Amino acid sequence: MKRRYDWGLGVRMVLALLVNLALRTMGADVVEREEYPDLHDRVTYLAQQAGVPKPRVAVADNETPNAFAAGRKQGNAVVCVTTGLLEELDDEELDGVLAHELAHIMHRDFQLMTVIAALSIMAGWIVRWGFIFGDGGGGSEGGGWQLLAGYVAALVVWVGAFLVGRLISRYREFAADRGAATITGNPAALASALETISDEIESVPEEDLREAERASALLAAEVRETKLSRLFRTHPAVENRVAKLREQAVDMDA
Protein backbone atom coordinates (compact mmCIF):
# COMPACT_ATOMS: atom_id res chain seq x y z
CA MET A 1 0.00 0.00 0.00
CA LYS A 2 2.83 2.38 0.86
CA ARG A 3 4.40 1.89 -2.55
CA ARG A 4 1.11 2.72 -4.25
CA TYR A 5 0.80 5.81 -2.09
CA ASP A 6 4.31 6.93 -3.00
CA TRP A 7 3.61 6.48 -6.72
CA GLY A 8 0.34 8.39 -6.40
CA LEU A 9 2.03 11.18 -4.49
CA GLY A 10 4.74 11.41 -7.14
CA VAL A 11 2.18 11.64 -9.94
CA ARG A 12 0.25 14.37 -8.12
CA MET A 13 3.43 16.35 -7.53
CA VAL A 14 4.41 16.11 -11.20
CA LEU A 15 0.94 17.21 -12.33
CA ALA A 16 0.99 20.15 -9.91
CA LEU A 17 4.40 21.22 -11.19
CA LEU A 18 3.20 20.99 -14.80
CA VAL A 19 0.19 23.17 -14.03
CA ASN A 20 2.40 25.85 -12.48
CA LEU A 21 4.84 25.56 -15.39
CA ALA A 22 2.03 26.07 -17.91
CA LEU A 23 0.87 29.20 -16.11
CA ARG A 24 4.40 30.60 -15.86
CA THR A 25 5.10 29.84 -19.52
CA MET A 26 2.10 31.91 -20.56
CA GLY A 27 2.80 34.63 -17.99
CA ALA A 28 -0.64 33.98 -16.50
CA ASP A 29 -1.94 34.88 -13.06
CA VAL A 30 -4.89 33.41 -11.21
CA VAL A 31 -7.52 36.15 -10.90
CA GLU A 32 -10.39 36.65 -8.47
CA ARG A 33 -13.98 37.48 -9.31
CA GLU A 34 -13.48 41.10 -8.26
CA GLU A 35 -10.98 41.48 -11.10
CA TYR A 36 -12.92 39.65 -13.84
CA PRO A 37 -16.54 39.27 -12.66
CA ASP A 38 -18.03 38.45 -16.07
CA LEU A 39 -15.40 35.82 -16.83
CA HIS A 40 -15.85 34.20 -13.42
CA ASP A 41 -19.64 34.16 -13.80
CA ARG A 42 -19.37 32.49 -17.18
CA VAL A 43 -16.99 29.83 -15.88
CA THR A 44 -19.25 29.22 -12.87
CA TYR A 45 -22.35 28.73 -15.02
CA LEU A 46 -20.64 26.56 -17.63
CA ALA A 47 -18.97 24.41 -14.96
CA GLN A 48 -22.41 23.76 -13.49
CA GLN A 49 -23.67 22.78 -16.93
CA ALA A 50 -20.69 20.46 -17.38
CA GLY A 51 -21.11 18.92 -13.95
CA VAL A 52 -17.58 19.71 -12.76
CA PRO A 53 -16.31 21.82 -9.84
CA LYS A 54 -15.61 25.40 -10.79
CA PRO A 55 -11.91 25.64 -11.72
CA ARG A 56 -9.62 28.49 -10.83
CA VAL A 57 -9.53 31.24 -13.45
CA ALA A 58 -6.29 32.66 -14.81
CA VAL A 59 -5.60 35.41 -17.33
CA ALA A 60 -2.45 35.89 -19.40
CA ASP A 61 -1.56 39.33 -20.72
CA ASN A 62 -1.08 38.14 -24.30
CA GLU A 63 -2.53 39.62 -27.48
CA THR A 64 -2.81 36.23 -29.20
CA PRO A 65 -6.31 34.84 -28.51
CA ASN A 66 -6.07 31.45 -26.88
CA ALA A 67 -6.95 29.35 -23.85
CA PHE A 68 -6.00 26.16 -22.05
CA ALA A 69 -7.03 24.03 -19.10
CA ALA A 70 -4.81 22.11 -16.70
CA GLY A 71 -5.06 20.41 -13.35
CA ARG A 72 -4.07 17.30 -11.44
CA LYS A 73 -7.74 16.59 -10.70
CA GLN A 74 -11.15 18.06 -11.48
CA GLY A 75 -11.38 19.78 -8.11
CA ASN A 76 -8.03 21.54 -8.53
CA ALA A 77 -8.08 22.59 -12.17
CA VAL A 78 -7.46 25.95 -13.77
CA VAL A 79 -8.79 27.53 -16.96
CA CYS A 80 -6.55 30.17 -18.47
CA VAL A 81 -7.48 32.67 -21.17
CA THR A 82 -5.46 35.42 -22.79
CA THR A 83 -6.45 39.06 -22.86
CA GLY A 84 -6.44 38.75 -26.64
CA LEU A 85 -9.14 36.09 -26.43
CA LEU A 86 -11.32 38.28 -24.23
CA GLU A 87 -10.94 41.16 -26.68
CA GLU A 88 -11.47 39.26 -29.94
CA LEU A 89 -14.43 36.98 -29.17
CA ASP A 90 -18.06 37.86 -28.62
CA ASP A 91 -20.00 36.45 -25.68
CA GLU A 92 -21.21 33.28 -27.40
CA GLU A 93 -17.78 32.53 -28.87
CA LEU A 94 -16.15 33.02 -25.47
CA ASP A 95 -18.64 30.64 -23.89
CA GLY A 96 -17.79 28.08 -26.56
CA VAL A 97 -14.07 28.28 -25.83
CA LEU A 98 -14.58 28.14 -22.06
CA ALA A 99 -16.87 25.14 -22.49
CA HIS A 100 -14.20 23.45 -24.63
CA GLU A 101 -11.66 23.85 -21.83
CA LEU A 102 -14.17 22.65 -19.24
CA ALA A 103 -14.79 19.59 -21.40
CA HIS A 104 -11.07 18.84 -21.18
CA ILE A 105 -11.37 19.01 -17.38
CA MET A 106 -14.49 16.85 -17.46
CA HIS A 107 -12.66 14.23 -19.55
CA ARG A 108 -9.49 14.47 -17.40
CA ASP A 109 -7.47 15.06 -20.56
CA PHE A 110 -4.59 16.87 -18.85
CA GLN A 111 -3.92 13.85 -16.65
CA LEU A 112 -4.34 11.47 -19.58
CA MET A 113 -1.90 13.27 -21.87
CA THR A 114 0.63 13.63 -19.04
CA VAL A 115 0.56 9.87 -18.46
CA ILE A 116 0.85 9.16 -22.20
CA ALA A 117 3.86 11.46 -22.48
CA ALA A 118 5.51 9.76 -19.51
CA LEU A 119 4.83 6.30 -20.93
CA SER A 120 6.33 7.21 -24.29
CA ILE A 121 9.54 8.30 -22.57
CA MET A 122 9.60 5.23 -20.34
CA ALA A 123 9.01 2.93 -23.30
CA GLY A 124 12.12 4.15 -25.05
CA TRP A 125 14.28 3.89 -21.94
CA ILE A 126 13.03 0.40 -21.03
CA VAL A 127 13.89 -0.98 -24.45
CA ARG A 128 17.22 0.84 -24.54
CA TRP A 129 18.44 -0.22 -21.11
CA GLY A 130 17.06 -3.72 -21.57
CA PHE A 131 19.47 -4.24 -24.46
CA ILE A 132 22.38 -2.53 -22.70
CA PHE A 133 22.15 -4.59 -19.53
CA GLY A 134 20.80 -7.74 -21.13
CA ASP A 135 22.32 -10.05 -23.70
CA GLY A 136 22.84 -7.07 -26.02
CA GLY A 137 25.37 -5.50 -23.68
CA GLY A 138 28.33 -6.64 -25.73
CA GLY A 139 29.40 -9.57 -23.55
CA SER A 140 28.76 -12.16 -26.24
CA GLU A 141 29.64 -12.54 -29.89
CA GLY A 142 27.70 -10.08 -31.97
CA GLY A 143 26.96 -7.95 -28.91
CA GLY A 144 27.83 -4.76 -30.78
CA TRP A 145 25.18 -5.41 -33.38
CA GLN A 146 22.68 -6.28 -30.66
CA LEU A 147 23.48 -3.03 -28.89
CA LEU A 148 22.90 -1.12 -32.12
CA ALA A 149 19.65 -3.00 -32.61
CA GLY A 150 18.67 -1.98 -29.09
CA TYR A 151 19.16 1.68 -29.89
CA VAL A 152 17.15 1.32 -33.10
CA ALA A 153 14.37 -0.51 -31.27
CA ALA A 154 14.33 2.17 -28.57
CA LEU A 155 14.01 4.86 -31.21
CA VAL A 156 11.19 3.01 -32.98
CA VAL A 157 9.31 2.45 -29.72
CA TRP A 158 9.73 6.08 -28.66
CA VAL A 159 8.66 7.50 -32.03
CA GLY A 160 5.70 5.11 -32.18
CA ALA A 161 4.56 6.05 -28.68
CA PHE A 162 5.07 9.74 -29.49
CA LEU A 163 2.93 9.55 -32.63
CA VAL A 164 0.23 7.55 -30.85
CA GLY A 165 0.20 10.23 -28.16
CA ARG A 166 -0.27 12.92 -30.81
CA LEU A 167 -3.09 10.88 -32.39
CA ILE A 168 -4.85 10.55 -29.04
CA SER A 169 -4.38 14.27 -28.42
CA ARG A 170 -6.10 15.13 -31.70
CA TYR A 171 -8.96 12.78 -30.85
CA ARG A 172 -9.36 14.38 -27.43
CA GLU A 173 -9.65 17.79 -29.10
CA PHE A 174 -12.55 16.54 -31.20
CA ALA A 175 -14.11 15.08 -28.04
CA ALA A 176 -13.71 18.41 -26.22
CA ASP A 177 -15.35 20.20 -29.15
CA ARG A 178 -18.31 17.81 -28.96
CA GLY A 179 -18.46 18.26 -25.21
CA ALA A 180 -18.41 22.04 -25.51
CA ALA A 181 -21.25 21.98 -28.02
CA THR A 182 -23.28 19.82 -25.65
CA ILE A 183 -22.56 22.11 -22.69
CA THR A 184 -23.55 25.31 -24.49
CA GLY A 185 -26.02 23.88 -26.98
CA ASN A 186 -24.34 26.11 -29.58
CA PRO A 187 -21.76 24.31 -31.77
CA ALA A 188 -21.71 27.19 -34.26
CA ALA A 189 -20.33 29.58 -31.63
CA LEU A 190 -17.27 27.42 -30.98
CA ALA A 191 -16.78 26.95 -34.73
CA SER A 192 -16.81 30.72 -35.17
CA ALA A 193 -14.37 31.15 -32.28
CA LEU A 194 -11.95 28.63 -33.79
CA GLU A 195 -12.01 30.48 -37.10
CA THR A 196 -11.41 33.81 -35.37
CA ILE A 197 -8.48 32.41 -33.39
CA SER A 198 -6.99 30.75 -36.46
CA ASP A 199 -7.26 33.93 -38.53
CA GLU A 200 -5.63 35.96 -35.78
CA ILE A 201 -2.72 33.55 -35.44
CA GLU A 202 -2.16 33.43 -39.21
CA SER A 203 -1.94 37.24 -39.28
CA VAL A 204 0.92 37.30 -36.78
CA PRO A 205 4.11 38.74 -38.36
CA GLU A 206 6.95 36.33 -39.10
CA GLU A 207 9.13 37.75 -36.32
CA ASP A 208 6.37 36.92 -33.81
CA LEU A 209 5.86 33.39 -35.12
CA ARG A 210 7.45 31.76 -32.09
CA GLU A 211 4.90 33.38 -29.81
CA ALA A 212 2.07 32.36 -32.12
CA GLU A 213 3.28 28.77 -32.24
CA ARG A 214 3.41 28.61 -28.46
CA ALA A 215 -0.15 29.88 -28.26
CA SER A 216 -1.42 27.71 -31.10
CA ALA A 217 -0.43 24.61 -29.18
CA LEU A 218 -3.20 25.41 -26.72
CA LEU A 219 -6.32 25.65 -28.84
CA ALA A 220 -5.95 26.35 -32.54
CA ALA A 221 -4.06 24.27 -35.08
CA GLU A 222 -0.41 24.80 -35.85
CA VAL A 223 0.42 27.52 -38.35
CA ARG A 224 2.51 27.26 -41.52
CA GLU A 225 2.36 23.47 -41.41
CA THR A 226 3.87 20.97 -43.82
CA LYS A 227 2.57 17.53 -44.75
CA LEU A 228 5.05 15.93 -42.37
CA SER A 229 4.14 18.25 -39.50
CA ARG A 230 0.55 16.99 -39.59
CA LEU A 231 1.76 13.76 -37.98
CA PHE A 232 3.21 15.69 -35.06
CA ARG A 233 0.41 18.18 -34.45
CA THR A 234 -1.49 18.01 -31.17
CA HIS A 235 -4.67 19.56 -32.59
CA PRO A 236 -6.73 18.67 -35.68
CA ALA A 237 -6.87 21.15 -38.52
CA VAL A 238 -9.24 24.01 -37.76
CA GLU A 239 -11.25 23.38 -40.92
CA ASN A 240 -11.85 19.77 -39.85
CA ARG A 241 -12.96 20.83 -36.38
CA VAL A 242 -15.26 23.48 -37.80
CA ALA A 243 -16.79 21.00 -40.25
CA LYS A 244 -17.59 18.54 -37.46
CA LEU A 245 -19.09 21.30 -35.33
CA ARG A 246 -21.28 22.39 -38.25
CA GLU A 247 -22.45 18.79 -38.62
CA GLN A 248 -23.21 18.64 -34.91
CA ALA A 249 -25.21 21.86 -35.18
CA VAL A 250 -27.34 20.33 -37.94
CA ASP A 251 -27.91 17.20 -35.86
CA MET A 252 -28.91 19.24 -32.82
CA ASP A 253 -31.37 21.29 -34.88
CA ALA A 254 -32.93 18.21 -36.45
Steps between C-alpha positions, in 0.01 A plus 500: 500500500783738586657451159171583330469809716851612409430455128173691532669779691771523235244523220307773682818698559598476133153610387505794742841607372380477139199718577721768655744471209219551248384813680853640525570424134200707396570772757156435649370590844205353685237774531213550743141583416550862605750538216306317226138462618351418159763237424455338841121496462527333162738234630274439801190451285671283239667285767156435647374402156798268455458346843853579619627711792570858405870524407729785589509775238824642364569775248815548293589844368548381142355648182472161328150361569524161663412290803595181680397287795722308740475330835599189691133429574159647422477672837835676458495605136562836340367658181724764349407750230702775338401864493501469122230234521282719720538788255447310174204272577137588555306359794379183328843425353663549840251262658585244233872520573449486877271200457767331286754540780249380759438194284872425522470517880188284492683238291817524715702559184788681671567198720458262207744680271753536783493124558529429126801730472665330797432154358650591164821609672506193723441270204811622325716474811375151591586362158833682491622394843362150454741448211791671676477294817365185340652269243552798268753657734796386295607207718436241231588462135306746292426713806587819313235435240250413772580825677442691177175312451402602852549866420299464179222317683496768770468769236218315323312444826542863606393642163204261485386594850551869419286481186230300678497768769453769235218296342324467835547872562328586172214265585460660842471841333210375290344354816540833682336679207204261519485545875505878470216494249297284737572729796401820320253357251668723240758320281505788251638739763806284565549453125497877456744543789742248349494685169560833673793360698649334193473818293663703775791259534556488123522881493786506750819644342784259426718642778224417751449147369659337803245662728217398269621141488513484878144627520373283216599190692223580746188524288537570130689292246865553423583772250709474183485121511651250259370156407748340738409732787141374491621177661645693792220749561310483828182655358294411191486748216263786576299437184440139607389606847270765358347252255420254779350776713281609208383140463424485871300822473287347224443187708400704804254705294344192343 
